[in-house]
């Protein structure tokens, strides 16, 4: 006697099972449902259960607690800046734009500019020496980078400041032979010159590794294609390698320049009238330590902010080859926001409706 079993037709649900519940399209994606409630079914069968639906929004208690704690700390810090008399904001206003401080800022900018230009020029030469096939050039470049990255900047500055103790005169002549022209070391290398030499040689060691890292990040096929076209080696470097390597060089180089700007404060040991040294002289004479340190801090913040903005736009320019549609700049966003505000004001406060491309039908139009 054959036994028969009930089989469901294809596409039907198994016996004694209900169709799966599907959330309504209007339900938020991060919604949770209270115990004992089920989401409304999608379709006419679930419309009767909409009244029983209880939507509970997600709550981020840890995030809210952290935000409140940060705001409280910021409020306490701002209150201390405004009410603590030790800051002496009156003294800060008297000295922040004084002639002595402004001249010290100019000296700081000069040291930064000289060391940046000369350091990256020498660093580029050292980078290609390390990439050359000559073992002599590779060894010399590697040794230079190893030594100058190992010695602290302040030690190098003091060493160059006392160069005359090693060499009384510097001259030009035949190696190990007669000297045709010589000059006293102190008259040739002054205090500013010794500072520029120390900063340049220190910066060149780091710039060499930055440039080398950018060059080796390029696809080797670029150089092979240039060599196949018969382009000279120097033109390959100038027209093909460096323009493409700049995208990798600029972020690190920008940070290095900002660090160099702040590192110029180390030359105070040579009694050079840069920003930090002049702030020390003034608070040593007046006893106003905190406000004068605040003056130096404010100027360093302003200068590094200007360099950061310049770095942003230079990186944006060299990224044109890789990103053809770069995001709008903060200035462009501000202009767009002001244009939208003016448009809303001209329309009497009504929101601005963006124009649709020609040939597009409105939502819900069946044509």
C-alpha positions in Angstrom: 0.0 0.0 0.0 1.6 3.2 -1.1 1.9 6.0 1.3 1.2 9.6 0.2 2.7 12.7 1.5 1.5 16.3 1.2 3.7 18.3 -1.0 3.4 22.1 -1.4 3.4 23.5 -4.9 6.6 25.2 -6.0 7.0 28.7 -4.6 4.6 28.1 -1.7 5.5 28.4 2.0 5.9 25.1 4.0 2.9 24.1 6.1 2.4 25.7 9.5 4.8 28.5 8.7 4.0 32.2 8.4 5.5 34.3 5.7 8.6 36.2 7.0 8.0 39.7 8.4 9.4 42.5 6.3 9.9 46.0 7.7 7.9 48.9 6.2 9.8 51.1 3.7 9.2 54.0 6.1 11.0 52.4 9.0 14.3 54.0 9.8 17.3 51.7 9.1 18.7 52.0 12.6 15.3 51.4 14.4 14.9 48.7 17.0 11.6 47.1 18.0 10.3 46.6 21.5 9.9 43.0 22.8 6.6 41.5 21.8 6.2 43.6 18.7 6.8 42.7 15.1 7.5 44.9 12.2 4.6 45.7 9.8 4.5 43.5 6.8 5.3 45.0 3.4 2.1 45.1 1.4 -1.6 45.2 1.9 -1.5 42.3 4.4 0.7 44.3 6.8 -1.1 47.6 6.7 -3.4 46.6 9.6 -0.4 46.0 11.9 1.0 49.6 11.5 -0.7 50.9 14.6 1.0 48.2 16.8 4.5 49.2 15.5 6.7 50.9 18.1 9.9 52.4 16.7 12.6 53.0 19.2 15.5 55.2 17.9 19.1 54.0 18.5 20.7 55.7 21.5 24.5 56.3 21.6 25.1 56.9 25.3 28.9 56.6 25.2 29.1 59.0 22.3 27.0 61.6 24.1 28.9 61.2 27.3 32.3 61.7 25.5 30.9 64.8 23.7 29.7 66.3 26.9 33.0 65.7 28.7 35.0 67.3 25.8 32.7 70.3 25.8 33.0 70.7 29.6 36.8 70.6 29.3 36.8 73.2 26.5 34.5 75.4 28.5 36.8 75.2 31.5 39.9 76.0 29.4 38.1 79.0 27.7 37.0 80.2 31.1 40.6 80.0 32.4 41.9 82.0 29.5 39.3 84.7 30.1 39.5 85.0 33.9 43.0 83.9 34.9 45.0 87.1 35.5 48.3 85.3 35.0 47.8 85.4 31.3 48.1 89.2 31.3 46.3 89.8 28.0 47.2 93.5 28.3 50.9 92.7 28.1 50.2 90.3 25.2 48.4 93.2 23.2 51.3 95.5 23.9 54.0 93.2 22.6 52.4 90.9 19.9 52.8 93.6 17.2 55.7 95.5 18.7 58.6 96.4 16.4 61.0 94.0 18.2 58.8 91.0 17.8 57.9 91.8 14.2 61.6 92.0 13.3 62.2 88.7 15.1 59.5 87.1 13.0 61.2 88.4 9.9 64.5 86.8 11.0 62.7 83.5 11.7 61.1 83.5 8.2 64.5 84.3 6.6 66.2 81.4 8.3 63.3 79.1 7.3 63.4 80.2 3.7 67.2 79.8 3.3 67.3 76.4 5.0 64.3 75.1 3.0 65.6 76.1 -0.4 69.2 75.1 0.1 68.3 72.0 2.1 66.0 70.6 -0.5 68.4 71.4 -3.3 71.2 69.5 -1.6 68.7 66.8 -0.5 67.6 66.2 -4.1 71.3 65.8 -5.2 71.9 63.3 -2.3 68.7 61.4 -3.2 69.8 60.8 -6.8 73.3 60.0 -5.5 71.8 57.2 -3.4 69.8 56.0 -6.5 72.8 56.0 -8.8 74.7 52.9 -9.9 78.0 54.3 -8.6 79.0 52.6 -5.3 81.1 55.6 -4.4 78.2 58.0 -4.7 75.9 55.7 -2.9 78.3 55.3 0.0 79.0 59.0 0.3 75.3 59.9 0.2 74.4 57.1 2.7 77.1 58.2 5.1 76.1 61.9 4.9 72.5 61.0 5.7 73.5 58.7 8.5 75.7 61.2 10.2 73.5 64.3 10.0 70.4 62.4 11.1 72.3 61.0 14.1 73.6 64.3 15.5 71.0 66.6 17.2 70.4 70.0 15.5 71.6 72.0 18.5 74.9 70.2 18.5 75.4 70.9 14.8 74.6 74.6 15.3 77.1 75.0 18.1 79.7 73.1 16.1 79.4 75.4 13.1 79.3 78.4 15.4 82.7 77.4 16.7 84.2 76.5 13.2 87.0 79.0 13.6 88.4 77.0 16.5 89.1 74.2 14.0 90.1 76.3 10.9 91.4 79.8 11.4 91.4 80.5 7.7 89.5 79.1 4.7 91.2 79.2 1.3 91.1 78.1 -2.3 94.1 76.3 -3.9 95.5 73.0 -5.0 94.6 70.1 -2.7 97.5 69.2 -0.4 99.4 72.0 -2.2 99.7 75.8 -2.2 96.8 78.1 -1.3 96.0 80.9 -3.7 93.4 82.8 -1.7 92.4 82.6 1.9 90.1 84.5 4.3 89.6 84.6 8.0 86.8 82.1 9.1 85.1 84.5 11.5 84.8 87.2 8.8 83.5 84.7 6.2 81.0 82.9 8.3 79.1 85.1 10.7 76.4 84.1 13.2 73.6 84.1 10.6 75.8 82.2 8.2 76.6 79.5 10.7 72.9 79.1 11.5 72.0 78.8 7.9 74.8 76.2 7.3 73.7 74.2 10.3 70.0 74.2 9.4 70.7 73.5 5.7 72.9 70.5 6.3 70.6 69.1 8.9 67.5 69.6 6.6 69.3 68.1 3.6 69.6 64.7 5.3 65.9 64.5 5.8 65.0 66.0 2.5 67.1 63.4 0.7 65.0 60.6 2.1 61.8 62.4 1.3 62.8 62.9 -2.3 64.1 59.4 -2.6 60.9 57.9 -1.3 58.9 59.9 -3.8 61.1 58.8 -6.7 61.0 55.1 -5.9 57.2 55.2 -5.6 56.9 55.8 -9.3 56.3 52.9 -11.8 59.6 51.9 -13.3 57.9 51.6 -16.6 57.9 55.4 -16.8 61.7 55.5 -17.0 61.8 52.6 -19.4 59.4 54.4 -21.8 61.4 57.6 -21.5 64.6 55.8 -22.2 63.0 54.0 -25.2 62.1 57.4 -26.7 65.7 58.6 -26.3 65.0 61.3 -23.8 68.2 62.4 -22.0 68.6 61.3 -18.3 68.5 64.8 -16.9 65.4 65.7 -18.9 63.8 62.5 -17.7 64.4 63.6 -14.1 63.2 67.2 -14.7 60.2 66.5 -16.9 59.0 63.0 -16.0 60.2 61.8 -12.6 60.0 64.9 -10.4 56.6 66.2 -11.6 55.0 62.8 -10.8 57.0 62.2 -7.6 55.8 65.6 -6.2 52.4 64.0 -5.3 54.3 61.7 -2.9 56.9 64.2 -1.8 54.7 67.2 -1.0 52.8 65.9 2.1 56.0 64.9 3.9 58.0 67.9 2.7 55.3 70.2 3.9 55.4 68.7 7.4 59.2 68.9 7.3 59.1 72.6 6.4 56.7 73.3 9.2 58.9 71.5 11.6 61.9 73.5 10.4 60.0 76.7 11.0 59.6 75.7 14.6 63.1 74.3 14.8 64.6 77.7 14.1 63.9 78.5 17.7 67.0 76.3 18.5 69.3 79.0 17.2 68.7 81.0 20.4 71.9 79.3 21.6 73.8 81.4 19.1 72.2 84.6 20.3 70.4 85.3 17.0 67.4 87.6 17.3 64.7 85.2 16.1 61.3 85.0 17.6 61.9 82.8 20.6 65.2 84.5 21.5 63.6 87.9 21.5 60.7 86.7 23.7 63.2 85.3 26.2 65.1 88.7 26.2 61.9 90.6 26.9 60.6 88.4 29.7 64.1 88.2 31.2 64.0 92.0 31.4 60.4 92.5 32.4 59.6 89.3 34.3 56.4 88.7 32.2 57.1 85.1 31.3 53.6 83.8 30.5 52.4 86.6 28.2 55.7 86.6 26.3 55.5 82.9 25.7 52.0 83.4 24.6 53.2 86.0 22.1 55.7 83.6 20.6 53.0 80.8 20.6 50.6 83.0 18.7 53.1 83.9 16.0 54.1 80.3 15.6 50.5 79.3 15.2 49.9 82.0 12.6 53.0 81.1 10.6 52.3 77.4 10.6 48.7 77.9 9.6 49.8 80.0 6.6 52.2 77.2 5.6 49.5 74.6 6.0 47.2 76.5 3.7 49.9 76.9 1.1 50.7 73.2 1.4 47.0 72.4 0.8 46.8 74.4 -2.5 50.2 73.2 -3.8 49.2 69.5 -3.2 45.9 70.2 -4.9 47.7 71.6 -8.0 50.0 68.6 -8.3 47.1 66.2 -7.8 45.4 67.3 -11.0 47.0 64.5 -13.0 45.5 61.8 -10.7 42.2 63.5 -9.6 40.5 65.3 -12.5 37.5 66.3 -10.3 39.0 67.5 -7.0 36.7 68.4 -4.2 35.9 72.1 -3.7 38.2 74.1 -1.6 36.9 75.7 1.7 36.8 79.1 -0.1 34.7 77.6 -2.9 32.3 76.0 -0.3 32.0 79.3 1.5 31.2 81.1 -1.8 28.6 78.5 -2.7 27.0 78.8 0.7 26.8 82.6 0.5 25.3 82.3 -3.1 22.6 79.9 -1.8 21.8 82.3 1.1 21.4 85.2 -1.3 19.2 83.1 -3.6 17.0 82.1 -0.7 16.7 85.8 0.4 15.8 86.8 -3.1 13.1 84.2 -3.2 11.6 85.3 0.0 13.0 82.6 2.2 11.8 79.7 0.0 14.4 76.9 -0.4 16.4 76.9 -3.6 15.2 74.0 -5.9 18.2 72.7 -7.9 17.7 72.7 -11.7 17.3 69.3 -13.3 19.0 68.3 -16.6 16.9 68.6 -19.7 15.1 65.5 -20.7 14.5 64.1 -17.1 11.0 63.5 -16.0 9.7 64.4 -12.5 9.5 61.6 -9.9 6.3 59.6 -10.3 5.8 60.7 -13.9 5.1 57.7 -16.0 5.9 59.3 -19.3 
